Every structure is written in structure tokens, then in C-alpha cells.
Amino acid sequence: MKQLQLLEVDHNSLTGQLPVDWGLVDAWPQLDIPDCSANSISGTLPSSWGNPSAFQNLTLLYLDDNDITGTLPQSWGFSGSFSEHEDLLLGNTGLSGTLPIGWTNPDAFVNLVQLDLHSTRLQGSVPSFNNIYLIVLSLDSCSFNSSLNELWTSSAPLWVINSSNNSLSGHLPDTGGTLDQLISLNLGQNFLEGSVPLSWLQADGFLSHVSFFNVDKVWQGS
């Protein structure tokens, strides 16, 4: 099994918990893509999987659409963990708690392109994302309840942000911050206040490079 590169067991009726010993040194030295999505896997995300010596070739990890609960392990965001990882899909699960700040540092998930946490029970603040290759961020249908201020300081080269259907509040930041590569922004169904800043609507303003912008049912009291 140490030569296994692709594991596809998605859309089955698998039960049980994710094996802790998969995080042992050289447990899966060649594994590139494990797709375990759309099953009935329960339990928590093993912190041992954050071992820098585990999953050294892993690029995609699909655990979405399962019954996984608990919090996001701090260890997964440690420097050297998941060093080749590009896509992390954990959406539509029972994950709860807050998003660890360590997950959003420049030395965390250094090749991560897509982070999907939609339809979970995650709550608290939406932090600043500074992962150096992150371009797609899905935080929709969670319970985040902060302002957008921290998110607007992100240095990640984000193209797509979906933070719709949360409890985000406050005003839209007056400037685009560092999000100068953004092409899709979905903030619908939140509790924001005020209006779209005039600076966003100018010829060279924030929306000049955004092709999709949704604030439907977003204003507090609407």
C-alpha cells in the first residue's frame, strides 16, 4: 500500500472515523489524492495528520459531505505540514469552533490554492488570509459573526471569496485593501450596514476588477 497514489472511495456509505495512524511517518509516502467525500465518516480530524513527515506528496484532500465533527486541528497549520497541498475540501460537515489563526499564516499550507469550509458550524472572526497561493475561499453558510476588516487585510492573491449566509456585520471597508486580484465577491445574506462605498464604484475603484458582486439580502434590517 505504500505505493498507492490515488484513493477514491467517494459517494459510498463508509462509516467509522479517520485513522489516526495515517499520520505516522511514511504511512502513505506516495499518496497524492485521497477522495473520501460523500460518505458517513464521523469523528474528528486527527491532529496527527499535521505531522510534517506525513502525506509528503498529498496535493488534494476531499473530506466534504461527511459527518465529521470537532474543531480544525492547530497542527494542520504548522510549518511543513501538508507542504504540497493544493485543495482542502471540508465543507458540509459538522466541524465547529473557530478558524485557527495558524491556518492563515504565510508558512501554512504553502501550496494551498482552494480552501472550502462551507456549510459547517465554524464561527467567530473571519481572519486575514496570508497563504501565498490561496485564490479560492469558501466560507459560506457558516456562523461567522465578525466584520470584514481583518479579511480586507489579506495578502493572499484571492480571486474568489464566498462569505454569504453568515452573520457578518459592520460596514463594507472603504478601500479594496490588498484584494486587487479579486474577481468574485459574494457577501449575500449577512447583516452589514450602510451602503456600497462610493470609492468602490469609481472607474479605478475596487469593483473595477470584480466581475461578480453579490450583496443580496445583506443590509441589516432588509
C-alpha positions as CSV (number, residue, x, y, z in Angstrom):
1,M,0.0,0.0,0.0
2,K,3.0,2.3,0.3
3,Q,3.0,2.8,-3.5
4,L,-0.7,4.0,-3.5
5,Q,-1.1,7.4,-5.2
6,L,-4.8,7.7,-5.7
7,L,-7.5,6.6,-3.3
8,E,-11.1,7.2,-4.5
9,V,-13.8,6.0,-2.1
10,D,-16.2,8.9,-2.6
11,H,-20.0,8.6,-2.7
12,N,-20.3,5.4,-0.8
13,S,-21.7,4.6,2.7
14,L,-18.4,4.3,4.5
15,T,-18.7,4.8,8.3
16,G,-16.2,5.0,11.2
17,Q,-13.5,7.5,11.9
18,L,-10.4,8.8,10.1
19,P,-7.4,6.6,11.1
20,V,-5.0,8.4,13.5
21,D,-2.1,6.2,12.3
22,W,-2.4,7.6,8.8
23,G,-0.4,10.5,10.2
24,L,2.6,8.3,11.1
25,V,5.9,8.7,9.3
26,D,5.8,7.1,5.9
27,A,2.3,5.7,6.3
28,W,1.4,7.0,2.9
29,P,4.6,8.2,1.3
30,Q,3.2,8.3,-2.3
31,L,-0.4,9.2,-1.7
32,D,-1.4,12.2,-3.8
33,I,-5.2,12.3,-3.9
34,P,-7.5,10.7,-1.3
35,D,-11.1,11.4,-2.1
36,C,-13.3,10.4,0.8
37,S,-16.2,12.8,0.2
38,A,-19.9,12.0,0.4
39,N,-19.8,9.2,2.9
40,S,-20.9,8.9,6.6
41,I,-17.4,9.2,8.1
42,S,-17.6,10.5,11.7
43,G,-15.3,11.5,14.5
44,T,-12.8,14.3,14.4
45,L,-9.9,15.4,12.1
46,P,-6.8,13.6,13.5
47,S,-4.2,16.1,14.7
48,S,-1.5,13.5,13.8
49,W,-2.2,14.2,10.2
50,G,-0.4,17.5,10.7
51,N,2.9,15.7,11.2
52,P,5.3,17.2,8.7
53,S,6.5,13.7,7.8
54,A,3.0,12.6,6.9
55,F,1.4,12.9,3.4
56,Q,4.5,14.4,1.9
57,N,3.1,14.1,-1.6
58,L,-0.5,15.0,-0.9
59,T,-2.0,17.6,-3.2
60,L,-5.8,17.2,-2.8
61,L,-7.8,16.1,0.3
62,Y,-11.5,15.7,-0.1
63,L,-13.4,15.1,3.2
64,D,-16.5,17.1,2.4
65,D,-20.1,15.8,2.8
66,N,-19.4,13.7,5.8
67,D,-20.4,13.6,9.5
68,I,-17.0,14.8,10.8
69,T,-17.2,16.9,13.9
70,G,-14.9,18.7,16.3
71,T,-12.5,21.6,15.6
72,L,-9.9,22.3,13.0
73,P,-6.6,21.0,14.3
74,Q,-4.0,23.6,15.0
75,S,-1.3,21.1,13.9
76,W,-2.5,21.1,10.3
77,G,-1.4,24.7,10.0
78,F,2.1,24.1,11.4
79,S,5.0,25.0,9.1
80,G,5.9,21.9,7.0
81,S,2.5,20.3,7.3
82,F,0.7,19.4,4.0
83,S,3.6,21.1,2.2
84,E,2.3,20.0,-1.3
85,H,-1.3,20.5,-0.6
86,E,-3.4,22.5,-3.1
87,D,-7.1,21.7,-2.4
88,L,-8.6,21.2,1.0
89,L,-12.4,20.5,1.0
90,L,-14.0,20.2,4.4
91,G,-17.4,21.6,3.6
92,N,-20.8,20.3,4.5
93,T,-19.6,18.7,7.7
94,G,-20.2,19.2,11.4
95,L,-16.9,21.0,12.1
96,S,-17.2,23.7,14.7
97,G,-15.2,26.2,16.7
98,T,-13.1,29.0,15.2
99,L,-10.7,29.1,12.3
100,P,-7.2,28.7,13.7
101,I,-5.0,31.8,13.0
102,G,-2.1,29.4,12.2
103,W,-4.0,28.2,9.2
104,T,-3.8,31.6,7.6
105,N,-0.2,32.4,8.0
106,P,2.2,32.6,5.0
107,D,4.1,29.4,6.2
108,A,0.9,27.4,6.5
109,F,-0.3,25.2,3.6
110,V,2.3,26.8,1.4
111,N,0.8,25.5,-1.8
112,L,-2.8,25.8,-0.9
113,V,-5.0,27.1,-3.8
114,Q,-8.5,26.3,-2.6
115,L,-9.9,26.2,1.0
116,D,-13.6,25.1,1.2
117,L,-15.3,25.2,4.6
118,H,-18.8,26.0,3.5
119,S,-21.9,24.7,5.4
120,T,-20.0,24.0,8.7
121,R,-20.6,25.3,12.2
122,L,-17.5,27.4,12.2
123,Q,-18.0,30.7,14.0
124,G,-16.2,33.8,15.3
125,S,-14.0,36.1,13.3
126,V,-13.1,35.9,9.7
127,P,-9.3,36.4,9.8
128,S,-6.8,37.8,7.4
129,F,-5.7,35.1,4.9
130,N,-2.0,35.3,4.0
131,N,-1.4,31.9,2.4
132,I,0.8,32.7,-0.5
133,Y,-1.1,30.8,-3.3
134,L,-4.7,30.8,-2.0
135,I,-7.1,32.0,-4.7
136,V,-10.5,30.4,-3.8
137,L,-12.0,30.8,-0.3
138,S,-15.4,29.3,0.5
139,L,-16.8,30.3,3.9
140,D,-20.5,30.4,3.0
141,S,-23.3,29.1,5.2
142,C,-21.4,29.1,8.4
143,S,-21.8,31.1,11.6
144,F,-19.0,33.7,11.3
145,N,-20.1,36.9,13.1
146,S,-17.3,39.4,12.7
147,S,-16.8,42.5,10.5
148,L,-14.9,42.3,7.2
149,N,-12.0,44.4,8.4
150,E,-9.5,41.5,9.0
151,L,-10.4,39.8,5.8
152,W,-9.7,43.0,3.9
153,T,-6.1,43.0,5.1
154,S,-5.4,39.6,3.4
155,S,-2.3,39.3,1.4
156,A,-3.3,36.0,-0.3
157,P,-3.9,36.5,-4.1
158,L,-7.6,35.8,-3.7
159,W,-9.7,35.6,-6.9
160,V,-12.9,34.2,-5.3
161,I,-14.4,34.9,-1.8
162,N,-17.8,33.5,-0.8
163,S,-18.8,34.5,2.7
164,S,-22.5,34.6,2.1
165,N,-25.2,33.4,4.5
166,N,-23.3,34.2,7.7
167,S,-23.8,36.8,10.4
168,L,-21.1,39.3,9.2
169,S,-21.8,42.8,10.4
170,G,-20.3,46.3,10.2
171,H,-19.7,48.4,7.0
172,L,-18.0,47.5,3.8
173,P,-14.4,48.7,4.0
174,D,-13.9,51.9,2.1
175,T,-11.0,50.5,0.1
176,G,-10.2,47.2,-1.5
177,G,-7.2,46.8,0.7
178,T,-4.8,44.3,-0.9
179,L,-7.6,42.3,-2.7
180,D,-6.6,43.7,-6.0
181,Q,-6.9,40.3,-7.9
182,L,-10.5,39.6,-6.7
183,I,-12.9,38.7,-9.5
184,S,-15.8,37.3,-7.5
185,L,-17.2,38.5,-4.1
186,N,-20.3,37.0,-2.6
187,L,-21.5,38.7,0.7
188,G,-25.2,38.0,0.3
189,Q,-27.4,37.2,3.3
190,N,-25.4,38.8,6.1
191,F,-26.1,41.7,8.4
192,L,-23.9,44.5,7.0
193,E,-24.7,48.2,7.5
194,G,-24.6,51.3,5.4
195,S,-24.1,51.1,1.6
196,V,-21.6,50.3,-1.1
197,P,-18.7,52.8,-0.7
198,L,-18.6,55.4,-3.4
199,S,-14.9,54.6,-3.9
200,W,-15.8,51.1,-5.0
201,L,-17.8,52.5,-7.9
202,Q,-15.2,54.7,-9.4
203,A,-13.6,53.9,-12.7
204,D,-10.4,52.6,-11.0
205,G,-12.2,51.6,-7.8
206,F,-12.4,48.2,-6.1
207,L,-15.2,46.9,-8.3
208,S,-13.3,47.7,-11.5
209,H,-11.7,44.3,-11.5
210,V,-14.6,42.3,-9.9
211,S,-16.9,40.5,-12.4
212,F,-19.3,39.1,-9.8
213,F,-20.5,41.0,-6.7
214,N,-23.5,39.9,-4.6
215,V,-24.9,41.8,-1.6
216,D,-28.4,40.4,-1.9
217,K,-30.3,40.5,1.4
218,V,-27.2,41.7,3.1
219,W,-28.2,45.0,4.7
220,Q,-29.2,45.0,8.3
221,G,-33.0,45.3,8.6
222,S,-33.7,44.4,5.0
